[in-house]
Amino acid sequence: MTHQNERHCLITGGAGFIGSHLAEALLKEGCAVTVVDNLTTGRQANLAKALSHPNFRFVKLDVANRELMAPLVAQSTEVYHLASYVGVRLAAYPSSSHILNNLRAIDNMLDLVTHYRTKFQLSSTSEVYGKAMDVQNGQVTSLKEDTDRIYGPTNIHRWSYSGIKAIEEFLTLAKYHEEGINAVIVRLFNVVGPRQIGQNGMVIPRFIQQALQGEPITVYGDGAQQRCFSYIGDVVRCMIDLMKTPGASGEIFNIGNHIPVSILELAHKIKEFTGSRSEIVLVPIEKAFGTSFEDVLLRIPNVDKLKKQLGYHPTTGLDQVLIELIEEAEKMIHPYSVRH
Ligand SMILES: NC(=O)c1ccc[n+]([C@@H]2O[C@H](COP(=O)([O-])OP(=O)(O)OC[C@H]3O[C@@H](n4cnc5c(N)ncnc54)[C@H](O)[C@@H]3O)[C@@H](O)[C@H]2O)c1
């Protein structure tokens, strides 16, 4: 790692899906990059490209470790905090360790960036909106950063993820007001791209894997639930540009593509694009996630604030993303085959 770089970026949770793409994008911008990850859900293999770069280093560490994190934050000019438990499947089953993991991590990171006056960005999630769909005159509109949140009860564990992420936002904003730290919050909406894995409930990699292996493509519920998928390259661009924008500090921004697709339609697209003979099978939600689970029917980000700040928002279309992901998955299964 060289020391000439003016920008030294620390990414917590950087061996995960989003963090590994962020690391590569920051290296391309000429930044020095340190990734800290305890590899609970992340993989060092995600960092294969970054690891060969002279301005990159990886530290396997829990971000709640105050003593070992302090020098890393001290050396950094900006911190992207992504370390978290993630995914509907992980959030669906009660686990105090998941909740405490996030609370300890945010507590430590905010104390350290306050002490060292390091710029901070919190990766939050569309899950903080819970079941809020902005309905006006019977019309569904998009979710704005200041839309009221609506959550299910605390005995439905799935809501813990949204609750914890909201607490992380509250704490970040409180430090911004009390301590004057430079902090921005991004709410990410269903990010998709290479390296995302299906095990934690991520729908696109799961459907692609099922389709390519000729297994039933399993749609939970009736498939009418809709999501807006955002391409990782677009999302990472917005995260980096918001960090550079002084007016973004103390603010929350939705980052997402605003075009929704139903999960059933998604399954049909993946079946068609893979040329798979897999059946599409509807699986009752209770079978997949147990009886105490609630799904969310629709979430569309309102990206006006992001567009106003940056002049753009994620727009890469779903079909283009699916084609890239299917090609990548095919290469993993048949590394020497070429698709014409
Ligand atoms: N993937 C999405 O669509 C999405 C949507 C909204 C928000 N987010 C947010 O983006 C961030 C990254 O998500 P992702 O999809 O890349 O998930 P991911 O699971 O791939 O990455 C999270 C990383 O955090 C690491 N980690 C967890 N706890 C840690 C700790 N205590 N110390 C060190 N490392 C720790 C994990 O090992 C993993 O590498 C998360 O904060 C998540 O809430 C993701």
The ligand as a MOL file (V3000), in Angstrom:
LIG
                    3D

  0  0  0     0  0            999 V3000
M  V30 BEGIN CTAB
M  V30 COUNTS 44 48 0 0 0
M  V30 BEGIN ATOM
M  V30 1 N -27.7110 -6.2380 -1.2700 0
M  V30 2 C -28.7190 -5.3760 -1.2440 0
M  V30 3 O -29.6010 -5.3870 -2.1010 0
M  V30 4 C -28.7960 -4.3280 -0.1460 0
M  V30 5 C -29.9490 -3.5540 -0.1030 0
M  V30 6 C -30.0420 -2.5980 0.8710 0
M  V30 7 C -28.9970 -2.3990 1.7560 0
M  V30 8 N -27.9000 -3.1640 1.7180 0 CHG=1
M  V30 9 C -26.8370 -2.8950 2.6960 0
M  V30 10 O -25.5840 -2.8990 2.0520 0
M  V30 11 C -24.5830 -3.4440 2.9110 0
M  V30 12 C -23.8280 -4.5580 2.1950 0
M  V30 13 O -24.7390 -5.5680 1.7920 0
M  V30 14 P -24.3150 -6.7690 0.8370 0
M  V30 15 O -25.4800 -7.0830 0.0000 0
M  V30 16 O -23.0110 -6.5090 0.2110 0 CHG=-1
M  V30 17 O -24.2160 -7.9500 1.9040 0
M  V30 18 P -23.0170 -8.9550 2.2270 0
M  V30 19 O -23.5450 -9.9320 3.2320 0
M  V30 20 O -22.4760 -9.4970 0.9700 0
M  V30 21 O -21.9630 -7.9640 2.9150 0
M  V30 22 C -21.9610 -7.6520 4.2840 0
M  V30 23 C -20.5470 -7.9070 4.7730 0
M  V30 24 O -20.4280 -7.4920 6.1320 0
M  V30 25 C -19.5420 -8.4110 6.7760 0
M  V30 26 N -19.7540 -8.2650 8.2250 0
M  V30 27 C -20.9020 -8.4380 8.9140 0
M  V30 28 N -20.7240 -8.1550 10.2100 0
M  V30 29 C -19.4060 -7.7860 10.3540 0
M  V30 30 C -18.6250 -7.3650 11.4520 0
M  V30 31 N -19.1360 -7.2920 12.6810 0
M  V30 32 N -17.3120 -7.0720 11.2240 0
M  V30 33 C -16.7810 -7.1600 9.9930 0
M  V30 34 N -17.4950 -7.5340 8.8980 0
M  V30 35 C -18.7960 -7.8420 9.0870 0
M  V30 36 C -19.9150 -9.7450 6.1960 0
M  V30 37 O -18.9320 -10.7480 6.3530 0
M  V30 38 C -20.1510 -9.3650 4.7240 0
M  V30 39 O -18.9550 -9.4770 3.9830 0
M  V30 40 C -25.3000 -3.8670 4.1740 0
M  V30 41 O -25.1370 -2.8720 5.1490 0
M  V30 42 C -26.7560 -3.9510 3.7690 0
M  V30 43 O -27.6300 -3.6900 4.8360 0
M  V30 44 C -27.7750 -4.1550 0.7810 0
M  V30 END ATOM
M  V30 BEGIN BOND
M  V30 1 1 1 2
M  V30 2 2 2 3
M  V30 3 1 2 4
M  V30 4 1 4 5
M  V30 5 2 4 44
M  V30 6 2 5 6
M  V30 7 1 6 7
M  V30 8 2 7 8
M  V30 9 1 8 9
M  V30 10 1 8 44
M  V30 11 1 9 10
M  V30 12 1 9 42
M  V30 13 1 10 11
M  V30 14 1 11 12
M  V30 15 1 11 40
M  V30 16 1 12 13
M  V30 17 1 13 14
M  V30 18 2 14 15
M  V30 19 1 14 16
M  V30 20 1 14 17
M  V30 21 1 17 18
M  V30 22 2 18 19
M  V30 23 1 18 20
M  V30 24 1 18 21
M  V30 25 1 21 22
M  V30 26 1 22 23
M  V30 27 1 23 24
M  V30 28 1 23 38
M  V30 29 1 24 25
M  V30 30 1 25 26
M  V30 31 1 25 36
M  V30 32 1 26 27
M  V30 33 1 26 35
M  V30 34 2 27 28
M  V30 35 1 28 29
M  V30 36 1 29 30
M  V30 37 2 29 35
M  V30 38 1 30 31
M  V30 39 2 30 32
M  V30 40 1 32 33
M  V30 41 2 33 34
M  V30 42 1 34 35
M  V30 43 1 36 37
M  V30 44 1 36 38
M  V30 45 1 38 39
M  V30 46 1 40 41
M  V30 47 1 40 42
M  V30 48 1 42 43
M  V30 END BOND
M  V30 END CTAB
M  END
